[in-house]
Amino acid sequence: MDWINFLKIMLVDEKCAIAKYKQAAANAKDADLKKMFTEMMGEEVVHVQIIEGKIEQIKKKAKPIGKKK
């Protein structure tokens, strides 16, 4: 399996979730709901950062040592 492509697909999912929570928070009239959606959006941001980091780790492991571009 191509894990980098898999993780890139997961990034799209996480970014879509961020957009949904952002929209929900903007439309929520209730302060508790607004806070909940904002917190959930923040969790998705962390997921994006984790996935991006894992992609970089995989890319570095896959790079042959001593070879130039």
Secondary structure, DSSP 8 states (H G I E B T S, - for coil): --HHHHHHHHHHHHHHHHHHHHHHHHH--SHHHHHHHHHHHHHHHHHHHHHHHHHHHHHHHHS-TT---
